[in-house]
Amino acid sequence: GYFETMDPLFADGKVIVGSSGGDEGNRGFVAAYDARTGQRDWIFYTVPQPGTSWVPASGHHGGGAVWTTPTYDPGSGLLFVPVGNPSPDYFGAIRPGPDPYTDSVVALRLSTGTLAWYGKGGAHDLGDYDAASPPLLLRVGAKTRVLEAGKDGYLYAWNAASGQSAFPPVAFVKEDHSPPTPQGVVEWPGANGGANYGTSAYDPRLGLAFVAGINGGMLVRSAQSASPAAPLDYGTSAVDAPGAGWTGTITAVDARSGKIAWQDKTASPPIGGGRAASGGPVPVGAADGQLEARDAQT
């Protein structure tokens, strides 16, 4: 059930690769390899071993995939790793507690793979709300910050050195949550929403971060799965909610304060994320095949 979806990252003689397959119940990890020899230097597991902490001893459970490429800061030697959801995705009764380090940005020391800090998104995820978007590293005055746009539809920000929160989470799509039931509840955003694999962008001249948001609802059903038809550890199912069509948002957030400078809606989800040049327009690609550009200031 393991597979790869991320681009490898080269940093200081090491090649960094993370595992996909969290929804299959695999135990997620990120590892560093010597770029010349291929020998593994270290491995960091994003969830505990089966039967320890919050991971059940029986069944194929875990999660914590590293779907996309980490971000590296050569100045501090820290590697910022986006970590996916715990599994079962929608059934949380067998994995009590906040389930660290899932749905988090984990800061590791590149030289050793040891933990410096981690910044958590939502605790005890029941909506398949990975940290899937590559972390955004930027300077705000004399400070370096790490921003992460999550599938839960919130933009998080931390001090890159300490992991201290820089401002409260900022919602960039519709938020409406209820605990999943066997009969089903409608969740906004759905599991395909928020910020998925697309990147966020930053304009240092304006001090604005630009987040592409996928806005849509899904009908989530939660129950303990007896014998799934496929080797997936969802904890039942999530499907598009009737009438909850998929649209999108493009949101400009002040990277100092977390306040929204402007937001524009899109008729089609902007899956690919955006780019930014100093003061120039912000191009964003959408699911309908259109490439649109917004004025960065307005």
C-alpha positions as CSV (number, residue, x, y, z in Angstrom):
1,G,0.0,0.0,0.0
2,Y,3.0,2.4,0.1
3,F,3.5,4.6,-2.9
4,E,5.1,8.0,-3.8
5,T,3.4,11.2,-4.9
6,M,6.0,13.9,-3.9
7,D,9.0,15.3,-5.7
8,P,12.2,14.4,-3.9
9,L,14.0,17.3,-2.2
10,F,17.7,17.8,-2.4
11,A,19.3,19.6,0.5
12,D,22.9,19.7,1.8
13,G,23.9,16.4,0.3
14,K,20.7,14.6,1.2
15,V,17.7,13.4,-0.7
16,I,14.4,13.7,1.2
17,V,11.5,11.5,0.4
18,G,8.2,10.9,2.3
19,S,5.7,8.1,2.1
20,S,2.2,8.2,0.6
21,G,-0.5,5.6,1.5
22,G,-1.9,7.1,4.7
23,D,-5.5,6.3,3.6
24,E,-4.4,2.7,3.2
25,G,-3.6,2.6,6.9
26,N,0.2,2.6,6.4
27,R,2.5,4.1,8.9
28,G,3.7,7.4,7.4
29,F,7.3,8.5,7.4
30,V,9.9,10.9,5.9
31,A,13.4,9.8,5.3
32,A,16.8,11.2,4.2
33,Y,19.2,9.4,1.9
34,D,22.8,10.2,1.1
35,A,22.7,11.7,-2.4
36,R,25.9,10.0,-3.6
37,T,25.4,6.5,-2.2
38,G,21.7,6.1,-1.6
39,Q,22.3,4.9,2.0
40,R,19.5,6.0,4.4
41,D,20.8,8.5,6.9
42,W,17.6,8.7,9.1
43,I,13.9,8.0,9.1
44,F,11.2,9.9,11.1
45,Y,7.8,8.1,11.5
46,T,4.8,10.4,11.6
47,V,2.6,8.0,13.6
48,P,3.4,5.5,16.4
49,Q,3.9,1.8,16.0
50,P,0.8,-0.3,16.1
51,G,-0.3,-1.0,19.6
52,T,1.5,2.1,21.0
53,S,0.0,5.5,21.9
54,W,-3.1,6.2,19.8
55,V,-2.6,3.6,17.1
56,P,-4.6,0.3,17.7
57,A,-2.7,-2.9,18.0
58,S,-5.1,-4.8,15.6
59,G,-6.1,-3.8,12.1
60,H,-4.1,-1.9,9.5
61,H,-4.3,1.7,10.8
62,G,-2.0,4.6,11.1
63,G,-1.9,7.3,8.4
64,G,0.4,10.4,8.5
65,A,1.3,10.3,4.8
66,V,3.8,12.9,3.4
67,W,2.0,13.6,0.1
68,T,4.0,16.7,-1.1
69,T,7.6,18.0,-0.9
70,P,8.8,19.4,2.4
71,T,10.3,22.9,2.6
72,Y,13.9,23.5,3.7
73,D,15.5,26.5,5.4
74,P,19.3,26.4,4.9
75,G,19.8,29.2,7.4
76,S,18.4,27.2,10.4
77,G,18.9,23.7,9.0
78,L,15.3,23.0,9.6
79,L,13.1,20.9,7.3
80,F,9.3,21.6,7.4
81,V,7.3,18.5,6.5
82,P,3.5,18.5,5.7
83,V,1.9,15.5,7.3
84,G,-1.5,13.9,6.3
85,N,-4.5,12.6,8.1
86,P,-4.7,9.7,10.6
87,S,-6.6,6.6,9.6
88,P,-9.4,5.4,9.8
89,D,-10.2,8.8,8.1
90,Y,-13.8,9.2,9.3
91,F,-14.1,6.8,12.3
92,G,-12.2,8.1,15.3
93,A,-13.4,5.9,18.1
94,I,-10.5,3.5,17.8
95,R,-7.8,6.3,17.7
96,P,-8.6,8.6,20.6
97,G,-7.0,11.9,21.3
98,P,-5.4,14.5,19.1
99,D,-3.4,12.0,17.0
100,P,0.0,13.8,16.7
101,Y,1.8,14.4,14.4
102,T,-1.0,14.0,11.8
103,D,-2.5,17.1,10.0
104,S,0.6,19.0,11.1
105,V,3.7,20.7,9.9
106,V,6.6,18.9,11.5
107,A,9.9,20.7,11.8
108,L,12.9,18.4,11.7
109,R,16.7,19.0,12.0
110,L,18.0,18.0,8.5
111,S,21.3,16.7,9.9
112,T,19.8,14.2,12.2
113,G,16.0,13.9,11.5
114,T,15.2,14.8,15.1
115,L,12.1,16.8,16.0
116,A,12.4,20.5,16.7
117,W,8.7,21.3,16.9
118,Y,5.4,20.5,15.3
119,G,2.4,22.8,14.5
120,K,-0.9,21.0,14.6
121,G,-3.9,21.7,12.5
122,G,-7.2,20.3,13.7
123,A,-7.1,17.9,16.6
124,H,-8.7,14.4,16.2
125,D,-9.4,14.8,12.5
126,L,-12.7,13.2,11.3
127,G,-12.7,14.8,7.9
128,D,-9.6,13.6,6.0
129,Y,-8.0,17.0,6.5
130,D,-4.4,16.5,5.6
131,A,-1.7,19.1,5.5
132,A,-1.1,18.4,1.8
133,S,0.0,21.8,0.5
134,P,3.8,22.4,0.6
135,P,4.7,24.7,3.5
136,L,5.4,28.3,2.6
137,L,8.5,29.8,4.1
138,L,8.7,33.6,4.2
139,R,10.3,36.6,6.0
140,V,8.2,39.0,8.1
141,G,10.5,41.7,9.3
142,A,13.3,40.0,11.2
143,K,11.3,36.8,11.7
144,T,11.0,33.7,9.5
145,R,7.5,32.2,9.4
146,V,6.0,29.0,8.1
147,L,2.5,29.1,6.6
148,E,0.4,26.0,5.8
149,A,-2.9,26.0,4.0
150,G,-4.8,22.9,5.1
151,K,-7.4,20.7,3.5
152,D,-9.6,21.8,6.5
153,G,-9.8,25.3,4.8
154,Y,-7.6,27.1,7.4
155,L,-4.4,29.0,6.9
156,Y,-2.0,28.3,9.8
157,A,1.2,30.3,10.6
158,W,4.1,29.6,13.0
159,N,7.4,31.1,14.0
160,A,9.9,29.0,12.0
161,A,12.4,28.9,14.8
162,S,10.1,28.0,17.8
163,G,6.9,26.7,16.4
164,Q,4.9,29.4,18.2
165,S,1.7,30.4,16.5
166,A,2.1,33.7,14.6
167,F,-1.7,34.4,14.3
168,P,-5.0,32.5,14.7
169,P,-6.1,30.2,11.9
170,V,-7.7,32.0,9.0
171,A,-10.6,30.4,7.2
172,F,-10.5,30.8,3.4
173,V,-13.5,28.6,2.4
174,K,-16.9,27.8,4.0
175,E,-16.6,26.0,7.3
176,D,-19.5,23.9,8.6
177,H,-18.8,20.8,10.7
178,S,-20.6,18.1,12.6
179,P,-19.2,14.8,13.9
180,P,-19.8,12.1,11.2
181,T,-22.5,9.5,11.9
182,P,-23.5,6.2,10.2
183,Q,-26.4,8.0,8.6
184,G,-24.1,10.8,7.3
185,V,-23.5,14.5,7.8
186,V,-22.5,17.2,5.3
187,E,-19.1,18.6,5.9
188,W,-17.7,21.9,4.6
189,P,-15.1,21.7,3.2
190,G,-15.3,18.2,1.9
191,A,-12.2,15.9,1.9
192,N,-11.2,17.2,-1.6
193,G,-11.5,20.8,-0.5
194,G,-9.7,23.5,1.4
195,A,-6.1,23.7,0.0
196,N,-5.2,20.3,-1.5
197,Y,-1.8,19.8,-3.3
198,G,-1.6,23.2,-4.8
199,T,0.9,25.7,-3.5
200,S,0.3,29.0,-1.8
201,A,2.3,32.0,-2.9
202,Y,3.9,35.1,-1.2
203,D,4.6,38.7,-2.5
204,P,7.3,40.1,-0.2
205,R,6.7,43.7,-1.5
206,L,3.1,43.7,-0.5
207,G,3.5,41.3,2.5
208,L,0.5,39.2,1.2
209,A,0.2,35.5,1.0
210,F,-2.2,34.1,-1.6
211,V,-4.2,31.0,-0.9
212,A,-6.2,29.0,-3.5
213,G,-9.2,27.4,-1.8
214,I,-11.4,24.5,-3.0
215,N,-15.0,25.1,-1.7
216,G,-17.5,22.2,-1.7
217,G,-19.4,19.9,0.7
218,M,-19.3,16.2,1.1
219,L,-21.7,13.7,2.7
220,V,-19.5,11.9,5.3
221,R,-20.6,8.5,6.8
222,S,-18.7,7.1,9.8
223,A,-18.8,3.6,11.2
224,Q,-16.3,0.8,11.9
225,S,-15.4,-1.0,8.7
226,A,-15.6,-4.8,9.0
227,S,-14.0,-5.9,5.7
228,P,-13.5,-3.1,3.2
229,A,-13.9,-4.1,-0.5
230,A,-10.6,-2.2,-1.2
231,P,-7.5,-2.0,0.9
232,L,-8.5,1.5,2.2
233,D,-8.9,2.5,5.8
234,Y,-11.5,5.3,5.4
235,G,-13.9,4.2,8.2
236,T,-16.7,4.2,5.6
237,S,-17.2,6.9,3.0
238,A,-17.4,10.5,1.8
239,V,-19.2,11.5,-1.4
240,D,-20.2,14.8,-2.9
241,A,-23.1,16.2,-1.1
242,P,-26.3,16.7,-3.2
243,G,-26.5,20.3,-4.3
244,A,-23.1,21.3,-2.8
245,G,-21.4,22.2,-6.0
246,W,-17.6,22.7,-6.1
247,T,-16.4,26.3,-6.5
248,G,-13.3,28.1,-5.2
249,T,-11.7,31.1,-3.6
250,I,-8.6,33.1,-4.0
251,T,-7.7,34.8,-0.7
252,A,-5.0,37.4,0.0
253,V,-3.8,37.3,3.7
254,D,-1.6,39.8,5.4
255,A,1.4,37.6,6.5
256,R,2.0,39.9,9.5
257,S,-1.4,40.0,11.1
258,G,-3.4,37.2,9.5
259,K,-6.1,39.6,8.3
260,I,-7.7,39.0,5.0
261,A,-6.8,41.8,2.5
262,W,-9.2,40.6,-0.2
263,Q,-11.0,37.5,-1.4
264,D,-12.5,36.6,-4.8
265,K,-14.7,33.6,-5.7
266,T,-14.1,31.4,-8.7
267,A,-16.7,29.3,-10.5
268,S,-14.3,26.3,-10.7
269,P,-12.0,25.0,-8.0
270,P,-8.4,26.4,-8.3
271,I,-6.7,23.1,-7.8
272,G,-3.2,24.1,-8.9
273,G,-2.5,26.9,-6.5
274,G,-1.0,30.3,-7.4
275,R,2.2,32.1,-8.0
276,A,3.3,35.6,-7.2
277,A,5.9,38.1,-8.5
278,S,6.8,41.3,-6.7
279,G,3.7,43.5,-7.2
280,G,2.7,41.7,-10.3
281,P,-0.5,39.8,-11.1
282,V,-1.2,36.4,-9.4
283,P,-2.0,33.6,-11.9
284,V,-4.1,30.7,-10.7
285,G,-5.1,27.6,-12.6
286,A,-8.6,26.1,-12.2
287,A,-10.2,22.7,-12.7
288,D,-12.1,23.9,-15.8
289,G,-8.8,24.5,-17.7
290,Q,-8.8,28.2,-17.3
291,L,-5.8,30.2,-16.2
292,E,-6.9,33.4,-14.4
293,A,-4.8,36.3,-13.0
294,R,-5.8,38.6,-10.2
295,D,-4.3,42.0,-9.3
296,A,-2.2,41.3,-6.3
297,Q,-3.3,44.4,-4.4
298,T,-7.0,44.3,-5.1
